[in-house]
């Protein structure tokens, strides 16, 4: 059994990127969620990020990455008056 949820879940995302196209927002969110939650192999993560970087990240891809990271982030409690 694989360590990763499904080694094939990233294939549609990688297919779009390998064609040199930008990911639609919803697809980009799913991709970043898989990367952050352990659903993608290290090679798939590298391929995805490098393909975006080589083409130039789209606004939707940047928004999707930020949204996925924000959803994964934990809340921090701080005393009143803390900046």
C-alpha positions as a Python dict, from the first residue, in 0.01 Angstrom:
ca = {
    (1, 'X'): (0, 0, 0),
    (2, 'X'): (124, 347, -86),
    (3, 'X'): (217, 608, 173),
    (4, 'X'): (21, 864, -33),
    (5, 'X'): (-358, 878, -50),
    (6, 'X'): (-366, 824, -424),
    (7, 'X'): (-64, 856, -644),
    (8, 'X'): (-296, 929, -936),
    (9, 'X'): (-496, 1215, -782),
    (10, 'X'): (-244, 1475, -899),
    (11, 'X'): (-236, 1350, -1259),
    (12, 'X'): (-513, 1578, -1396),
    (13, 'X'): (-341, 1878, -1237),
    (14, 'X'): (-2, 1780, -1376),
    (15, 'X'): (-158, 1723, -1719),
    (16, 'X'): (-292, 2080, -1732),
    (17, 'X'): (41, 2221, -1615),
    (18, 'X'): (242, 2009, -1860),
    (19, 'X'): (36, 2161, -2143),
    (20, 'X'): (162, 2501, -2029),
    (21, 'X'): (-182, 2614, -1908),
    (22, 'X'): (-274, 2784, -1582),
    (23, 'X'): (-483, 2590, -1334),
    (24, 'X'): (-838, 2707, -1273),
    (25, 'X'): (-884, 2827, -913),
    (26, 'X'): (-1080, 2520, -794),
    (27, 'X'): (-829, 2276, -942),
    (28, 'X'): (-539, 2472, -794),
    (29, 'X'): (-701, 2465, -447),
    (30, 'X'): (-742, 2085, -473),
    (31, 'X'): (-381, 2052, -579),
    (32, 'X'): (-245, 2261, -293),
    (33, 'X'): (-470, 2077, -46),
    (34, 'X'): (-330, 1744, -167),
    (35, 'X'): (26, 1875, -137),
    (36, 'X'): (-32, 2007, 216),
    (37, 'X'): (-223, 1701, 339),
    (38, 'X'): (19, 1434, 219),
    (39, 'X'): (-182, 1330, -88),
    (40, 'X'): (99, 1395, -336),
    (41, 'X'): (442, 1241, -369),
    (42, 'X'): (750, 1461, -333),
    (43, 'X'): (812, 1423, -709),
    (44, 'X'): (457, 1535, -789),
    (45, 'X'): (489, 1836, -560),
    (46, 'X'): (818, 1933, -724),
    (47, 'X'): (675, 1887, -1076),
    (48, 'X'): (368, 2094, -995),
    (49, 'X'): (555, 2382, -836),
    (50, 'X'): (828, 2386, -1101),
    (51, 'X'): (576, 2386, -1386),
    (52, 'X'): (398, 2685, -1232),
    (53, 'X'): (726, 2864, -1171),
    (54, 'X'): (858, 2809, -1523),
    (55, 'X'): (537, 2941, -1681),
    (56, 'X'): (483, 3206, -1417),
    (57, 'X'): (224, 3161, -1147),
    (58, 'X'): (-125, 3288, -1231),
    (59, 'X'): (-326, 3503, -993),
    (60, 'X'): (-568, 3213, -936),
    (61, 'X'): (-282, 2976, -853),
    (62, 'X'): (-137, 3221, -601),
    (63, 'X'): (-482, 3281, -449),
    (64, 'X'): (-542, 2905, -429),
    (65, 'X'): (-208, 2840, -259),
    (66, 'X'): (-275, 3113, -4),
    (67, 'X'): (-628, 2986, 64),
    (68, 'X'): (-510, 2627, 112),
    (69, 'X'): (-231, 2735, 349),
    (70, 'X'): (-466, 2964, 541),
    (71, 'X'): (-718, 2682, 585),
    (72, 'X'): (-442, 2454, 715),
    (73, 'X'): (-294, 2709, 957),
    (74, 'X'): (-363, 2682, 1327),
    (75, 'X'): (-493, 2962, 1544),
    (76, 'X'): (-258, 3121, 1793),
    (77, 'X'): (-379, 3263, 2122),
    (78, 'X'): (-197, 3570, 2246),
    (79, 'X'): (-244, 3803, 2542),
    (80, 'X'): (-453, 4115, 2491),
    (81, 'X'): (-255, 4402, 2341),
    (82, 'X'): (-10, 4175, 2160),
    (83, 'X'): (72, 4294, 1810),
}
